[in-house]
């Protein structure tokens, strides 16, 4: 790849306008100037966009695609490395140049549905290794921590301290609150084959699962903030 190059004859999409037949001058991987056509002298490397649109890459902050790429259906479990490679190409083809792979920790219901035998921590580290050495898209890790995953708190803290993750959020799939209403849960469980009595029993069981306290969640959030405040992007 040339250190300096010119993209010409492009429909350049800017925040407030579209420049027709415009040129973009790039040096050392950074855009130095955007101008109407013919302002620049021809550079050693010239790319003719032939009238195609040129716009900033899209940033996907929350995609669950990686889990589905690994296990598109029950019993179909593809190697995670292969899935990441394929998904990387799909993201770029869609114009997504920065992607935060959203994946879970402590969410046992999802884990029971995945065939992959790799531990969650091993999986996270594999994504980071892929991001550093093989990804073409700017690949990040968005870890969604299920607050009923009490036994995984130490793993989460270790990942935070080692700066394995790029974005942290908390989630609560306990039925009977928010979007997970009692009625919806019972209906879904019956559709899976349970009787109404068994579905009600499962509902009450889920309601009794211990959760990480609000005080500890605040401490975890503060811990993440302190570790990432001055982080240099990888």
Secondary structure, DSSP 8 states (H G I E B T S, - for coil): --SEEEEEEEEEE-SS-EEEEEEEEEETTEEEEEEETT-S---SEEEE-TT-EE---EEEEEE-HHHHHH-SBTTB---HHHHHHHHHHHHHHTTEEEEEEEEEES-HHHHHT----S-HHHHHHHHHHHHHHT-SSEEEEEEEEETT-GGGHHHHHHHHHTT--SEEEEE---TTBTTB-HHHHHHHHHHTT--HHHHHHHHHHHHTS----HHHHHHHHHHHHHHHTT----
